Amino acid sequence: MAQEDICVLMVEDDEILAELISDYLQNCGITVEVKSDPTTVMEYLKETAFDLIILDLTLPKMDGLFLCERISAAFDVPIIISSARDEVSDKVLGLEKGADDYLPKPYDPRELVARINAMLRRKKSSTSSSSVKEEIFGDFKIDKSKMVIYHKESALDLTVAEYGVLSFFINQRGIVLSRGTILDAVEGLSWESDERSIDVIISRLRSKLFDNPRTPTYIESIRGVGYRMKS
């Protein structure tokens, strides 16, 4: 996807910051629309399609994490949280609510552009990198052309990060994978060295795959190492 084809929604109530970032992105060829009122975002997303959302957490009228969770549940669009909150707990909570990346403020806008491109490149490569369009494992089917995973013919509601990790697991069935390996292998999963974020993704995947961690059918914990997708 060329940058001039990318359309981003920025949810940010800081008008000065929003203007600065918006101008920079548009100078890079990225189309940007800004919303300062979070209460209007859900209805707007029903009418307008975006490739990616940049979401602030400290918003008027609505908590950014609550909005992140609502967007993730209703729309298949990557979310980058941009926030002055820089604790590991904030990053983990953002991931738990459906975000795909977390960029602490202040940041260099060049890094934001790099993360946008990485996120969308990963999404594109997930749909086109394999000649096998569908893969079946147990009760699940992966439609790689649509980036959708089905459980008994019902589509699972996965974030881009969850889809990337699960797809990587399936392609590495039977192999023990460390958290660092997963972070390095899943393109765009830029949570720095915060390997705890992988545990959160796995927990959410297990819930959506109805996989009991004590007696796993699919994702097995390997103590002191990481995880393995049972073959």
For each residue, the residues with C-beta under 8 A, 3 or more apart:
1: 5 6 51 120 121 124
2: 5 6 29
3: 6 28 29 30 113 117
4: 29 30 31
5: 1 2
6: 1 2 3 29 30 31 51 52 116 120
7: 30 31 32 33 49 50 51
8: 25 30 31 32 33 50 51 52 53 54 116
9: 32 33 34 35 41 44 45 48 50 52 53 54
10: 18 21 22 32 33 34 35 53 54
11: 34 35 36 38 41 53 54 55 56 59 64 67
12: 17 18 21 34 35 36 54 56 82
13: 18 36 37 56 58 59 60
14: 17 18 56
15: 18 19 36
16: 19 20
17: 12 14 20 21
18: 10 12 13 14 15 21 22 34 36
19: 15 16 22 23
20: 16 17 23 24 109
21: 10 12 17 18 24 25 32 54 109 112
22: 10 18 19 25 26 32 34
23: 19 20 26 27
24: 20 21 27 28 109 113
25: 8 21 22 28 30 32 109 112 113 116
26: 22 23 29 30 31 32
27: 23 24
28: 3 24 25 113
29: 2 3 4 6 26
30: 3 4 6 7 8 25 26 113 116
31: 4 6 7 8 26
32: 7 8 9 10 21 22 25 26
33: 7 8 9 10 48 50
34: 9 10 11 12 18 22
35: 9 10 11 12 38 40 41 44
36: 11 12 13 15 18 60
37: 13 40 41 60 61
38: 11 35 41 59 60 61 62 64 67
39: 61 62
40: 35 37 43 44
41: 9 11 35 37 38 44 45 67 71
42: 45 46 67 70 71 74
43: 40 46 47
44: 9 35 40 41 47 48
45: 9 41 42 48 50 71 74 75 77
46: 42 43
47: 43 44
48: 9 33 44 45
49: 7
50: 7 8 9 33 45 53 77
51: 1 6 7 8 77 78 120
52: 6 8 9 77 78 79 80 116 119 120
53: 8 9 10 11 50 71 77 78 79 80
54: 8 9 10 11 12 21 80 82 112
55: 11 64 67 68 71 79 80 81 82 99
56: 11 12 13 14 59 64 81 82 83
57: 63 64 65 68 81 83 85 90 94
58: 13 64 83 84 85
59: 11 13 38 56 62 63 64 67
60: 13 36 37 38
61: 37 38 39
62: 38 39 59 66 67
63: 57 59 66 67
64: 11 38 55 56 57 58 59 67 68 81 83
65: 57 68 69 93 94 97
66: 62 63 69 70 97
67: 11 38 41 42 55 59 62 63 64 70 71
68: 55 57 64 65 71 72 79 81 94 97 98 99
69: 65 66 72 73 97 98
70: 42 66 67 73 74
71: 41 42 45 53 55 67 68 74 75 77 79 98
72: 68 69 75 79 97 98 99 159
73: 69 70 98 157
74: 42 45 70 71
75: 45 71 72
76: 147
77: 45 50 51 52 53 71
78: 51 52 53 100 101 119 120 123 159 160
79: 52 53 55 68 71 72 98 99 100 101 159
80: 52 53 54 55 99 100 101 102 103 112 115 116 119
81: 55 56 57 64 68 94 99 101 102 103
82: 12 54 55 56 103 105 107 112
83: 56 57 58 64 86 90 94 102 103 104 105
84: 58 104 105 106
85: 57 58 90 104
86: 83 90 104
87: 90 91
88: 91 92 194 196
89: 92 93
90: 57 83 85 86 87 93 94 102
91: 87 88 94 95 102 191 194 197
92: 88 89 95 96 194 196 197 200
93: 65 89 90 96 97
94: 57 65 68 81 83 90 91 97 99 102
95: 91 92 98 99 102 161 191 197 200 201
96: 92 93 200 204
97: 65 66 68 69 72 93 94
98: 68 69 71 72 73 79 95 159
99: 55 68 72 79 80 81 94 95 102 159
100: 78 79 80 119 159 160 161 188 189
101: 78 79 80 81 115 119 161 188 189 190 191
102: 80 81 83 90 91 94 95 99 191
103: 80 81 82 83 107 111 112 115
104: 83 84 85 86 107
105: 82 83 84
106: 84
107: 82 103 104 111 112
108: 111 112
109: 20 21 24 25 112 113
110: 113 114
111: 103 107 108 114 115
112: 21 25 54 80 82 103 107 108 109 115 116
113: 3 24 25 28 30 109 110 116 117
114: 110 111 117 118
115: 80 101 103 111 112 118 119 188 190
116: 6 8 25 30 52 80 112 113 119 120
117: 3 113 114 120 121
118: 114 115 121 122 187 188 190
119: 52 78 80 100 101 115 116 122 123 160 188
120: 1 6 51 52 78 116 117 123 124
121: 1 117 118 124 125 187 188
122: 118 119 125 126 160 164 186 187 188 189
123: 78 119 120 126 127 147 160 188
124: 1 120 121 127 128
125: 121 122 128 129 187
126: 122 123 129 144 147 163 164 167
127: 123 124 144 145 146 147
128: 124 125
129: 125 126 144
130: 133 144
131:
132: 135 144
133: 130 143 144 145
134: 141 142 143 144
135: 132 141 142 144 170
136: 140 141 142
137: 140 142 170 173 218
138: 217 218
139: 151 152
140: 136 137 149 150 151 209
141: 134 135 136 149 150 153
142: 134 135 136 137 148 149 150 167 170
143: 133 134 146 147 148 149 150
144: 126 127 129 130 132 133 134 135 147 167
145: 127 133
146: 127 143
147: 76 123 126 127 143 144 160 163
148: 142 143 155 156
149: 140 141 142 143 155 156 158 163 166
150: 140 141 142 143 153 154 155 156
151: 139 140 154 156 209 210
152: 139
153: 141 150
154: 150 151
155: 148 149 150
156: 148 149 150 151 208 209
157: 73 208
158: 149 162 163 166 205 208
159: 72 78 79 98 99 100 162 163
160: 78 100 119 122 123 147 163 164 188
161: 95 100 101 164 165 186 189 201
162: 158 159 165 166 201 204 205 208
163: 126 147 149 158 159 160 166 167
164: 122 126 160 161 167 168 186 187 188 189
165: 161 162 168 169 182 186 189 198 201 202 205
166: 149 158 162 163 169 170 205
167: 126 142 144 163 164 170 171
168: 164 165 171 172 177 182 185 186
169: 165 166 172 173 177 219 227 229
170: 135 137 142 166 167 173 229
171: 167 168
172: 168 169 175 177 229
173: 137 169 170 229 230 231
174: 228 229 230 231
175: 172 228 229
176: 222 225 226 227 228
177: 168 169 172 181 182 185 226 227 228
178: 181 182 225 226
179: 182 183 195 198 199 226 227
180: 183 184 195
181: 177 178 184 185 226
182: 165 168 177 178 179 185 186 189 198 226 227
183: 179 180 186 189 191 193 195 197 198
184: 180 181
185: 168 177 181 182
186: 122 161 164 165 168 182 183 189
187: 118 121 122 125 164
188: 100 101 115 118 119 121 122 123 160 164
189: 100 101 122 161 164 165 182 183 186 197
190: 101 115 118
191: 91 95 101 102 183 194 197
192:
193: 183
194: 88 91 92 191 197
195: 179 180 183 198 199
196: 88 92 199 200
197: 91 92 95 183 189 191 194 200 201
198: 165 179 182 183 195 201 202 226 227
199: 179 195 196 202 203
200: 92 95 96 196 197 203 204
201: 95 161 162 165 197 198 204 205
202: 165 198 199 205 206 219 227
203: 199 200 206 207 213
204: 96 162 200 201 207 208
205: 158 162 165 166 201 202 208 209 211 219
206: 202 203 209 211 212 213 216 218 219
207: 203 204 210 211
208: 156 157 158 162 204 205
209: 140 151 156 205 206 217 218 219
210: 151 207
211: 205 206 207 216 217 218 219
212: 206 215 216 217
213: 203 206 216 219 221
214:
215: 212
216: 206 211 212 213 219 220 221 230
217: 138 209 211 212 230
218: 137 138 206 209 211 229 230
219: 169 202 205 206 209 211 213 216 227 228 229 230
220: 216 227 228 229 230
221: 213 216 227
222: 176 225 226 227 228
223:
224:
225: 176 178 222
226: 176 177 178 179 181 182 198 222
227: 169 176 177 179 182 198 202 219 220 221 222
228: 174 175 176 177 219 220 222
229: 169 170 172 173 174 175 218 219 220
230: 173 174 216 217 218 219 220
231: 173 174
